Amino acid sequence: MRSIQRLRFLASPYLLSRFTPNSLPFTSSSFPHALIEPTTSTIAATSLTQEELTQINLLIPRLCSSNHLKEVANLITTAFLTNPSLESISVSIFIHRLSLEPDLTQPMYFLNRLKYTPKTQSFLLPICKMLVPLYFRNREATKGLKIFHWVSRPDFPCPVDYGLCAILVNGFCKNDMVVEGLKVLRMMVVGELKVGGEVRMWVYRSLLREARIKEAQELNEALKCVENGEKGNEEVVALLDNIISNWIE
């Protein structure tokens, strides 16, 4: 009973205020109407029980199927305040549903909720790494590009890691957006992230496909030198800037 009462907070102000009983994808008795909202600090200080997690995970697909995406975003953001493991919540169901949206309105609503809620910012990069590959798989690379621009902004609260950069470079190269892949590579080098052989070869092969043989060879050798400690990042950045500017011109 206590678990049900605590779960009411997660659902009440965000999920039920705009619903009518007939529109709910579950019975109106699932969550009582007399709801009491504890403070955010109270929720953040306690962990969700297995029963509460189970109920949240049952609720997420039902709300997704009835197109209540903002409500799911609010529910998950609030649940994240308790710092659960990402695997314990059915986030992948929601992310897959977001990837099917015709534009980025709903995905960005969720991402910005996480961004502007300090206690949930640690989930931002994992969520992006779940969402972006779906756009590339769905041949919607321009949406992946918009996410890249968003995480590249100065106000993005987390340092972008190798995992997300690798996803972006691979996706752009496979979708013939080589310049965008080079820009991600530049961000990696500037951020002193280890590029590694895998990313280096994706870029190298993409440049060869574009008949940019000289640039491919020069960049590949420069990146190898950085890996071996024989050359500084500044030289690679200058080389990338030259390739990108010549390409755009």
C-alpha atoms as an extended CHARMM CRD file, in Angstrom:
* protein
*
       249  EXT
         1         1  MET       CA              0.0000000000        0.0000000000        0.0000000000  PROA      1               0.0000000000
         2         2  ARG       CA              2.8410000000        2.3800000000        0.8580000000  PROA      2               0.0000000000
         3         3  SER       CA              4.4060000000        1.7470000000       -2.5560000000  PROA      3               0.0000000000
         4         4  ILE       CA              1.1360000000        2.6320000000       -4.2690000000  PROA      4               0.0000000000
         5         5  GLN       CA              0.9390000000        5.8720000000       -2.3200000000  PROA      5               0.0000000000
         6         6  ARG       CA              4.4840000000        6.8720000000       -3.2430000000  PROA      6               0.0000000000
         7         7  LEU       CA              3.9220000000        6.0130000000       -6.8900000000  PROA      7               0.0000000000
         8         8  ARG       CA              0.9560000000        8.3880000000       -6.9060000000  PROA      8               0.0000000000
         9         9  PHE       CA              3.4020000000       11.2780000000       -6.7560000000  PROA      9               0.0000000000
        10        10  LEU       CA              5.1570000000       10.1040000000       -9.8830000000  PROA      10              0.0000000000
        11        11  ALA       CA              1.9110000000        9.9230000000      -11.7670000000  PROA      11              0.0000000000
        12        12  SER       CA             -0.3090000000       12.5540000000      -10.2400000000  PROA      12              0.0000000000
        13        13  PRO       CA              0.7410000000       16.0850000000      -11.2160000000  PROA      13              0.0000000000
        14        14  TYR       CA              2.1590000000       15.0930000000      -14.5590000000  PROA      14              0.0000000000
        15        15  LEU       CA              0.1290000000       12.1840000000      -15.8230000000  PROA      15              0.0000000000
        16        16  LEU       CA             -3.4120000000       12.4370000000      -14.6130000000  PROA      16              0.0000000000
        17        17  SER       CA             -4.2340000000       16.1440000000      -14.6260000000  PROA      17              0.0000000000
        18        18  ARG       CA             -5.0960000000       16.1480000000      -18.3420000000  PROA      18              0.0000000000
        19        19  PHE       CA             -6.6740000000       12.7230000000      -18.5580000000  PROA      19              0.0000000000
        20        20  THR       CA            -10.2830000000       11.7330000000      -18.4930000000  PROA      20              0.0000000000
        21        21  PRO       CA            -11.1730000000        8.1870000000      -17.4010000000  PROA      21              0.0000000000
        22        22  ASN       CA            -12.2330000000        7.2460000000      -20.9190000000  PROA      22              0.0000000000
        23        23  SER       CA             -8.9170000000        8.3280000000      -22.4120000000  PROA      23              0.0000000000
        24        24  LEU       CA             -6.7620000000        6.2930000000      -20.0910000000  PROA      24              0.0000000000
        25        25  PRO       CA             -5.1980000000        3.1130000000      -21.4890000000  PROA      25              0.0000000000
        26        26  PHE       CA             -5.8320000000        1.5020000000      -18.1110000000  PROA      26              0.0000000000
        27        27  THR       CA             -8.6850000000        1.5010000000      -15.6340000000  PROA      27              0.0000000000
        28        28  SER       CA             -9.4980000000        4.6310000000      -13.6770000000  PROA      28              0.0000000000
        29        29  SER       CA             -8.9660000000        2.6850000000      -10.4700000000  PROA      29              0.0000000000
        30        30  SER       CA             -5.2850000000        2.1320000000      -11.2700000000  PROA      30              0.0000000000
        31        31  PHE       CA             -4.4060000000        5.3960000000       -9.5250000000  PROA      31              0.0000000000
        32        32  PRO       CA             -6.8420000000        6.9310000000       -7.0110000000  PROA      32              0.0000000000
        33        33  HSD       CA             -7.9230000000       10.5110000000       -7.5930000000  PROA      33              0.0000000000
        34        34  ALA       CA             -7.0300000000       11.7570000000       -4.1220000000  PROA      34              0.0000000000
        35        35  LEU       CA             -3.3390000000       12.3450000000       -4.6610000000  PROA      35              0.0000000000
        36        36  ILE       CA             -0.8030000000       13.9050000000       -2.3330000000  PROA      36              0.0000000000
        37        37  GLU       CA              2.4220000000       15.3370000000       -3.7530000000  PROA      37              0.0000000000
        38        38  PRO       CA              5.5240000000       15.1650000000       -1.5480000000  PROA      38              0.0000000000
        39        39  THR       CA              8.4090000000       17.5300000000       -2.1290000000  PROA      39              0.0000000000
        40        40  THR       CA             11.0360000000       16.7870000000       -4.7540000000  PROA      40              0.0000000000
        41        41  SER       CA             13.6520000000       16.4680000000       -2.0340000000  PROA      41              0.0000000000
        42        42  THR       CA             11.5980000000       13.7220000000       -0.3960000000  PROA      42              0.0000000000
        43        43  ILE       CA             11.4250000000       11.7430000000       -3.6090000000  PROA      43              0.0000000000
        44        44  ALA       CA             15.0770000000       12.3190000000       -4.4340000000  PROA      44              0.0000000000
        45        45  ALA       CA             16.1300000000       11.0740000000       -1.0110000000  PROA      45              0.0000000000
        46        46  THR       CA             14.4280000000        7.7120000000       -1.3550000000  PROA      46              0.0000000000
        47        47  SER       CA             14.8420000000        4.8310000000       -3.7320000000  PROA      47              0.0000000000
        48        48  LEU       CA             12.0320000000        3.2520000000       -5.6800000000  PROA      48              0.0000000000
        49        49  THR       CA             10.9450000000       -0.1470000000       -4.5040000000  PROA      49              0.0000000000
        50        50  GLN       CA             10.7240000000       -3.0710000000       -6.8950000000  PROA      50              0.0000000000
        51        51  GLU       CA              6.9360000000       -2.8060000000       -6.7560000000  PROA      51              0.0000000000
        52        52  GLU       CA              7.0600000000        0.8550000000       -7.7570000000  PROA      52              0.0000000000
        53        53  LEU       CA              9.4760000000        0.1270000000      -10.5880000000  PROA      53              0.0000000000
        54        54  THR       CA              7.1950000000       -2.6350000000      -11.8240000000  PROA      54              0.0000000000
        55        55  GLN       CA              4.2050000000       -0.2950000000      -11.8580000000  PROA      55              0.0000000000
        56        56  ILE       CA              6.1600000000        2.4260000000      -13.6570000000  PROA      56              0.0000000000
        57        57  ASN       CA              7.3430000000       -0.0810000000      -16.2390000000  PROA      57              0.0000000000
        58        58  LEU       CA              3.7640000000       -1.2100000000      -16.8240000000  PROA      58              0.0000000000
        59        59  LEU       CA              2.5970000000        2.3730000000      -17.1600000000  PROA      59              0.0000000000
        60        60  ILE       CA              5.2100000000        3.5290000000      -19.6810000000  PROA      60              0.0000000000
        61        61  PRO       CA              4.1380000000        1.3670000000      -22.6750000000  PROA      61              0.0000000000
        62        62  ARG       CA              0.4630000000        2.1130000000      -22.0000000000  PROA      62              0.0000000000
        63        63  LEU       CA              1.0720000000        5.8370000000      -22.0900000000  PROA      63              0.0000000000
        64        64  CYS       CA              3.2560000000        5.4920000000      -25.1820000000  PROA      64              0.0000000000
        65        65  SER       CA              0.5870000000        3.5400000000      -27.0250000000  PROA      65              0.0000000000
        66        66  SER       CA             -1.9730000000        6.2450000000      -26.2370000000  PROA      66              0.0000000000
        67        67  ASN       CA              0.4340000000        8.9800000000      -27.3960000000  PROA      67              0.0000000000
        68        68  HSD       CA              0.8630000000       10.6370000000      -23.9790000000  PROA      68              0.0000000000
        69        69  LEU       CA              4.5510000000       11.2590000000      -24.6000000000  PROA      69              0.0000000000
        70        70  LYS       CA              4.9950000000       14.3570000000      -22.4570000000  PROA      70              0.0000000000
        71        71  GLU       CA              3.4810000000       12.5000000000      -19.5520000000  PROA      71              0.0000000000
        72        72  VAL       CA              5.9510000000        9.6490000000      -20.0220000000  PROA      72              0.0000000000
        73        73  ALA       CA              8.8140000000       12.1680000000      -20.1750000000  PROA      73              0.0000000000
        74        74  ASN       CA              7.6750000000       13.7210000000      -16.9200000000  PROA      74              0.0000000000
        75        75  LEU       CA              7.2020000000       10.3450000000      -15.2640000000  PROA      75              0.0000000000
        76        76  ILE       CA             10.6720000000        9.1150000000      -16.2280000000  PROA      76              0.0000000000
        77        77  THR       CA             12.3340000000       12.4070000000      -15.2900000000  PROA      77              0.0000000000
        78        78  THR       CA             10.7060000000       12.2640000000      -11.8630000000  PROA      78              0.0000000000
        79        79  ALA       CA             11.6840000000        8.6280000000      -11.4290000000  PROA      79              0.0000000000
        80        80  PHE       CA             15.2700000000        9.5450000000      -12.3280000000  PROA      80              0.0000000000
        81        81  LEU       CA             15.3390000000       11.8410000000       -9.2910000000  PROA      81              0.0000000000
        82        82  THR       CA             15.6460000000        8.6950000000       -7.1820000000  PROA      82              0.0000000000
        83        83  ASN       CA             18.8040000000        7.7610000000       -9.1330000000  PROA      83              0.0000000000
        84        84  PRO       CA             17.7370000000        4.2840000000      -10.2630000000  PROA      84              0.0000000000
        85        85  SER       CA             19.8140000000        2.2360000000      -12.6640000000  PROA      85              0.0000000000
        86        86  LEU       CA             18.9240000000        2.9990000000      -16.2610000000  PROA      86              0.0000000000
        87        87  GLU       CA             18.2290000000       -0.6910000000      -16.8560000000  PROA      87              0.0000000000
        88        88  SER       CA             15.5960000000       -0.8090000000      -14.1170000000  PROA      88              0.0000000000
        89        89  ILE       CA             13.1810000000        1.4610000000      -16.0120000000  PROA      89              0.0000000000
        90        90  SER       CA             11.6460000000        0.7010000000      -19.4160000000  PROA      90              0.0000000000
        91        91  VAL       CA             13.3060000000        3.7080000000      -21.0160000000  PROA      91              0.0000000000
        92        92  SER       CA             14.0690000000        1.8580000000      -24.2550000000  PROA      92              0.0000000000
        93        93  ILE       CA             10.3440000000        1.5040000000      -25.0010000000  PROA      93              0.0000000000
        94        94  PHE       CA              9.9090000000        5.2570000000      -24.6870000000  PROA      94              0.0000000000
        95        95  ILE       CA             13.0470000000        6.0650000000      -26.6940000000  PROA      95              0.0000000000
        96        96  HSD       CA             11.9110000000        3.7990000000      -29.5250000000  PROA      96              0.0000000000
        97        97  ARG       CA              8.5260000000        5.5560000000      -29.5230000000  PROA      97              0.0000000000
        98        98  LEU       CA             10.2180000000        8.9680000000      -29.5900000000  PROA      98              0.0000000000
        99        99  SER       CA             12.3410000000        7.8990000000      -32.5700000000  PROA      99              0.0000000000
       100       100  LEU       CA              9.1440000000        7.3850000000      -34.5860000000  PROA      100             0.0000000000
       101       101  GLU       CA              7.9730000000       10.9710000000      -34.1000000000  PROA      101             0.0000000000
       102       102  PRO       CA              7.9010000000       13.0250000000      -37.3280000000  PROA      102             0.0000000000
       103       103  ASP       CA              9.9620000000       15.8190000000      -35.7490000000  PROA      103             0.0000000000
       104       104  LEU       CA             12.0790000000       16.4910000000      -32.6690000000  PROA      104             0.0000000000
       105       105  THR       CA              9.4590000000       18.2950000000      -30.5950000000  PROA      105             0.0000000000
       106       106  GLN       CA              8.7640000000       15.4250000000      -28.2100000000  PROA      106             0.0000000000
       107       107  PRO       CA             12.3490000000       14.0680000000      -28.0660000000  PROA      107             0.0000000000
       108       108  MET       CA             13.7000000000       17.5300000000      -27.2830000000  PROA      108             0.0000000000
       109       109  TYR       CA             11.0390000000       18.0520000000      -24.6380000000  PROA      109             0.0000000000
       110       110  PHE       CA             12.3650000000       14.9750000000      -22.8360000000  PROA      110             0.0000000000
       111       111  LEU       CA             16.0300000000       15.8390000000      -23.3610000000  PROA      111             0.0000000000
       112       112  ASN       CA             15.5110000000       19.3780000000      -22.1100000000  PROA      112             0.0000000000
       113       113  ARG       CA             13.6340000000       18.1150000000      -19.0610000000  PROA      113             0.0000000000
       114       114  LEU       CA             16.7330000000       16.0970000000      -18.1940000000  PROA      114             0.0000000000
       115       115  LYS       CA             19.0690000000       18.9580000000      -19.0630000000  PROA      115             0.0000000000
       116       116  TYR       CA             17.3530000000       21.5030000000      -16.8420000000  PROA      116             0.0000000000
       117       117  THR       CA             16.8150000000       19.1420000000      -13.9150000000  PROA      117             0.0000000000
       118       118  PRO       CA             20.2790000000       18.9960000000      -12.3120000000  PROA      118             0.0000000000
       119       119  LYS       CA             19.6970000000       15.6940000000      -10.5260000000  PROA      119             0.0000000000
       120       120  THR       CA             18.8870000000       13.9540000000      -13.8280000000  PROA      120             0.0000000000
       121       121  GLN       CA             21.6930000000       15.3270000000      -15.9990000000  PROA      121             0.0000000000
       122       122  SER       CA             23.7630000000       12.1670000000      -15.5430000000  PROA      122             0.0000000000
       123       123  PHE       CA             21.1760000000       10.3480000000      -17.6710000000  PROA      123             0.0000000000
       124       124  LEU       CA             21.5410000000       12.7250000000      -20.6350000000  PROA      124             0.0000000000
       125       125  LEU       CA             24.3880000000       11.0230000000      -22.4750000000  PROA      125             0.0000000000
       126       126  PRO       CA             23.0270000000        7.4790000000      -22.0060000000  PROA      126             0.0000000000
       127       127  ILE       CA             19.6610000000        8.6200000000      -23.3650000000  PROA      127             0.0000000000
       128       128  CYS       CA             21.3020000000       10.3230000000      -26.3590000000  PROA      128             0.0000000000
       129       129  LYS       CA             23.2840000000        7.1500000000      -27.0470000000  PROA      129             0.0000000000
       130       130  MET       CA             20.0150000000        5.2180000000      -27.1530000000  PROA      130             0.0000000000
       131       131  LEU       CA             18.1650000000        7.7160000000      -29.3430000000  PROA      131             0.0000000000
       132       132  VAL       CA             20.7110000000        8.7760000000      -31.9570000000  PROA      132             0.0000000000
       133       133  PRO       CA             21.4410000000        5.2810000000      -33.3930000000  PROA      133             0.0000000000
       134       134  LEU       CA             17.7160000000        4.8320000000      -34.0130000000  PROA      134             0.0000000000
       135       135  TYR       CA             17.6870000000        7.9350000000      -36.2020000000  PROA      135             0.0000000000
       136       136  PHE       CA             20.5980000000        6.6270000000      -38.2370000000  PROA      136             0.0000000000
       137       137  ARG       CA             18.9620000000        3.2140000000      -38.5120000000  PROA      137             0.0000000000
       138       138  ASN       CA             15.7330000000        4.8810000000      -39.6730000000  PROA      138             0.0000000000
       139       139  ARG       CA             17.6970000000        6.8840000000      -42.2730000000  PROA      139             0.0000000000
       140       140  GLU       CA             16.9260000000       10.1390000000      -40.5120000000  PROA      140             0.0000000000
       141       141  ALA       CA             20.4870000000       11.3400000000      -40.1580000000  PROA      141             0.0000000000
       142       142  THR       CA             19.4110000000       14.9950000000      -40.1270000000  PROA      142             0.0000000000
       143       143  LYS       CA             17.7870000000       14.3740000000      -36.7470000000  PROA      143             0.0000000000
       144       144  GLY       CA             21.0490000000       12.8920000000      -35.5340000000  PROA      144             0.0000000000
       145       145  LEU       CA             22.7480000000       16.0520000000      -36.7870000000  PROA      145             0.0000000000
       146       146  LYS       CA             20.3850000000       18.2300000000      -34.7740000000  PROA      146             0.0000000000
       147       147  ILE       CA             21.1600000000       16.2280000000      -31.6530000000  PROA      147             0.0000000000
       148       148  PHE       CA             24.8700000000       16.7020000000      -32.3840000000  PROA      148             0.0000000000
       149       149  HSD       CA             24.4020000000       20.4620000000      -32.6380000000  PROA      149             0.0000000000
       150       150  TRP       CA             22.4450000000       20.4100000000      -29.3640000000  PROA      150             0.0000000000
       151       151  VAL       CA             25.0950000000       18.5200000000      -27.3950000000  PROA      151             0.0000000000
       152       152  SER       CA             27.7780000000       20.7830000000      -28.8920000000  PROA      152             0.0000000000
       153       153  ARG       CA             26.2880000000       23.9200000000      -27.3850000000  PROA      153             0.0000000000
       154       154  PRO       CA             28.2810000000       25.6430000000      -24.6190000000  PROA      154             0.0000000000
       155       155  ASP       CA             25.4280000000       25.2090000000      -22.1350000000  PROA      155             0.0000000000
       156       156  PHE       CA             25.3240000000       21.4250000000      -22.4780000000  PROA      156             0.0000000000
       157       157  PRO       CA             25.9480000000       20.2810000000      -18.9040000000  PROA      157             0.0000000000
       158       158  CYS       CA             27.9630000000       17.1050000000      -19.6000000000  PROA      158             0.0000000000
       159       159  PRO       CA             31.2330000000       16.5300000000      -21.4330000000  PROA      159             0.0000000000
       160       160  VAL       CA             30.4390000000       14.5450000000      -24.5740000000  PROA      160             0.0000000000
       161       161  ASP       CA             32.1200000000       11.1540000000      -24.3320000000  PROA      161             0.0000000000
       162       162  TYR       CA             33.7470000000        8.7710000000      -26.7940000000  PROA      162             0.0000000000
       163       163  GLY       CA             30.6640000000        6.5560000000      -27.0270000000  PROA      163             0.0000000000
       164       164  LEU       CA             28.3610000000        9.2540000000      -28.3640000000  PROA      164             0.0000000000
       165       165  CYS       CA             31.0410000000       10.6580000000      -30.6730000000  PROA      165             0.0000000000
       166       166  ALA       CA             31.6950000000        7.2180000000      -32.1410000000  PROA      166             0.0000000000
       167       167  ILE       CA             27.9780000000        6.7280000000      -32.7860000000  PROA      167             0.0000000000
       168       168  LEU       CA             27.8150000000       10.0960000000      -34.5450000000  PROA      168             0.0000000000
       169       169  VAL       CA             30.9340000000        9.6020000000      -36.6620000000  PROA      169             0.0000000000
       170       170  ASN       CA             29.8280000000        6.1390000000      -37.7520000000  PROA      170             0.0000000000
       171       171  GLY       CA             26.2970000000        7.3040000000      -38.5060000000  PROA      171             0.0000000000
       172       172  PHE       CA             27.3480000000       10.3400000000      -40.5060000000  PROA      172             0.0000000000
       173       173  CYS       CA             29.9610000000        8.4240000000      -42.4910000000  PROA      173             0.0000000000
       174       174  LYS       CA             27.4870000000        5.6790000000      -43.3730000000  PROA      174             0.0000000000
       175       175  ASN       CA             24.9440000000        8.2930000000      -44.4770000000  PROA      175             0.0000000000
       176       176  ASP       CA             27.3940000000       10.1270000000      -46.7500000000  PROA      176             0.0000000000
       177       177  MET       CA             27.5850000000       13.1040000000      -44.3830000000  PROA      177             0.0000000000
       178       178  VAL       CA             31.3580000000       13.0610000000      -44.2080000000  PROA      178             0.0000000000
       179       179  VAL       CA             31.8010000000       16.7350000000      -43.3470000000  PROA      179             0.0000000000
       180       180  GLU       CA             29.5660000000       16.2650000000      -40.3260000000  PROA      180             0.0000000000
       181       181  GLY       CA             31.6190000000       13.2220000000      -39.3550000000  PROA      181             0.0000000000
       182       182  LEU       CA             34.7700000000       15.3400000000      -39.6030000000  PROA      182             0.0000000000
       183       183  LYS       CA             33.2040000000       17.9610000000      -37.3400000000  PROA      183             0.0000000000
       184       184  VAL       CA             32.4920000000       15.3240000000      -34.7110000000  PROA      184             0.0000000000
       185       185  LEU       CA             36.0570000000       14.0790000000      -35.0890000000  PROA      185             0.0000000000
       186       186  ARG       CA             37.2780000000       17.6430000000      -34.5590000000  PROA      186             0.0000000000
       187       187  MET       CA             35.2340000000       17.8720000000      -31.3670000000  PROA      187             0.0000000000
       188       188  MET       CA             36.8570000000       14.6570000000      -30.1690000000  PROA      188             0.0000000000
       189       189  VAL       CA             40.3580000000       15.9510000000      -30.8550000000  PROA      189             0.0000000000
       190       190  VAL       CA             39.6740000000       19.3380000000      -29.2530000000  PROA      190             0.0000000000
       191       191  GLY       CA             38.2080000000       17.5660000000      -26.2380000000  PROA      191             0.0000000000
       192       192  GLU       CA             41.2950000000       15.3450000000      -26.0820000000  PROA      192             0.0000000000
       193       193  LEU       CA             39.2630000000       12.1840000000      -26.4530000000  PROA      193             0.0000000000
       194       194  LYS       CA             41.2200000000        9.2120000000      -27.7170000000  PROA      194             0.0000000000
       195       195  VAL       CA             40.0620000000        8.7220000000      -31.3070000000  PROA      195             0.0000000000
       196       196  GLY       CA             41.1020000000        5.0990000000      -31.7000000000  PROA      196             0.0000000000
       197       197  GLY       CA             41.5220000000        2.9550000000      -34.7890000000  PROA      197             0.0000000000
       198       198  GLU       CA             37.8350000000        2.2670000000      -35.3350000000  PROA      198             0.0000000000
       199       199  VAL       CA             36.7860000000        5.9070000000      -35.6770000000  PROA      199             0.0000000000
       200       200  ARG       CA             39.9180000000        6.7010000000      -37.6470000000  PROA      200             0.0000000000
       201       201  MET       CA             39.1340000000        3.9870000000      -40.2150000000  PROA      201             0.0000000000
       202       202  TRP       CA             35.5030000000        5.0760000000      -40.5970000000  PROA      202             0.0000000000
       203       203  VAL       CA             36.6750000000        8.5700000000      -41.5220000000  PROA      203             0.0000000000
       204       204  TYR       CA             39.5340000000        7.2840000000      -43.6940000000  PROA      204             0.0000000000
       205       205  ARG       CA             37.2780000000        5.0270000000      -45.7720000000  PROA      205             0.0000000000
       206       206  SER       CA             34.6430000000        7.7460000000      -46.1190000000  PROA      206             0.0000000000
       207       207  LEU       CA             37.2130000000       10.1870000000      -47.4450000000  PROA      207             0.0000000000
       208       208  LEU       CA             38.4230000000        7.5850000000      -49.9300000000  PROA      208             0.0000000000
       209       209  ARG       CA             34.8570000000        7.0240000000      -51.1390000000  PROA      209             0.0000000000
       210       210  GLU       CA             34.6600000000       10.7510000000      -51.7940000000  PROA      210             0.0000000000
       211       211  ALA       CA             37.9050000000       10.5540000000      -53.8080000000  PROA      211             0.0000000000
       212       212  ARG       CA             39.6400000000       12.7040000000      -51.1750000000  PROA      212             0.0000000000
       213       213  ILE       CA             42.6950000000       10.4710000000      -51.2670000000  PROA      213             0.0000000000
       214       214  LYS       CA             45.2960000000       13.0290000000      -50.2020000000  PROA      214             0.0000000000
       215       215  GLU       CA             43.1880000000       14.2730000000      -47.3090000000  PROA      215             0.0000000000
       216       216  ALA       CA             42.4300000000       10.7110000000      -46.2350000000  PROA      216             0.0000000000
       217       217  GLN       CA             46.0950000000        9.7860000000      -46.1170000000  PROA      217             0.0000000000
       218       218  GLU       CA             47.2080000000       12.9670000000      -44.3810000000  PROA      218             0.0000000000
       219       219  LEU       CA             44.5010000000       12.7900000000      -41.7270000000  PROA      219             0.0000000000
       220       220  ASN       CA             45.0200000000        9.0910000000      -41.1360000000  PROA      220             0.0000000000
       221       221  GLU       CA             48.7570000000        9.5630000000      -40.6120000000  PROA      221             0.0000000000
       222       222  ALA       CA             48.2140000000       12.5830000000      -38.3700000000  PROA      222             0.0000000000
       223       223  LEU       CA             45.7900000000       10.6830000000      -36.1620000000  PROA      223             0.0000000000
       224       224  LYS       CA             48.2180000000        7.7690000000      -35.9400000000  PROA      224             0.0000000000
       225       225  CYS       CA             50.9230000000       10.1720000000      -34.8230000000  PROA      225             0.0000000000
       226       226  VAL       CA             48.6780000000       11.5460000000      -32.0960000000  PROA      226             0.0000000000
       227       227  GLU       CA             47.9030000000        8.0190000000      -30.9280000000  PROA      227             0.0000000000
       228       228  ASN       CA             51.6350000000        7.2980000000      -30.7380000000  PROA      228             0.0000000000
       229       229  GLY       CA             52.3920000000       10.5860000000      -29.0010000000  PROA      229             0.0000000000
       230       230  GLU       CA             54.4080000000       11.8690000000      -31.9430000000  PROA      230             0.0000000000
       231       231  LYS       CA             52.1560000000       14.8310000000      -32.7660000000  PROA      231             0.0000000000
       232       232  GLY       CA             49.9770000000       17.2530000000      -30.8020000000  PROA      232             0.0000000000
       233       233  ASN       CA             46.2260000000       17.6740000000      -31.1340000000  PROA      233             0.0000000000
       234       234  GLU       CA             46.6630000000       21.2300000000      -32.4330000000  PROA      234             0.0000000000
       235       235  GLU       CA             48.1380000000       20.0140000000      -35.7040000000  PROA      235             0.0000000000
       236       236  VAL       CA             45.2530000000       17.6010000000      -36.2540000000  PROA      236             0.0000000000
       237       237  VAL       CA             42.7120000000       20.3360000000      -35.5090000000  PROA      237             0.0000000000
       238       238  ALA       CA             44.4200000000       22.6150000000      -38.0570000000  PROA      238             0.0000000000
       239       239  LEU       CA             44.3550000000       19.8140000000      -40.6290000000  PROA      239             0.0000000000
       240       240  LEU       CA             40.6830000000       19.1060000000      -39.9770000000  PROA      240             0.0000000000
       241       241  ASP       CA             39.8340000000       22.8140000000      -40.2370000000  PROA      241             0.0000000000
       242       242  ASN       CA             41.5690000000       22.9460000000      -43.6060000000  PROA      242             0.0000000000
       243       243  ILE       CA             39.7820000000       19.8560000000      -44.9360000000  PROA      243             0.0000000000
       244       244  ILE       CA             36.3790000000       21.0830000000      -43.7210000000  PROA      244             0.0000000000
       245       245  SER       CA             36.7920000000       24.6280000000      -45.0700000000  PROA      245             0.0000000000
       246       246  ASN       CA             38.0150000000       23.3890000000      -48.4700000000  PROA      246             0.0000000000
       247       247  TRP       CA             35.1370000000       20.9270000000      -48.6510000000  PROA      247             0.0000000000
       248       248  ILE       CA             32.5200000000       23.5480000000      -47.8750000000  PROA      248             0.0000000000
       249       249  GLU       CA             33.9750000000       25.9800000000      -50.4210000000  PROA      249             0.0000000000
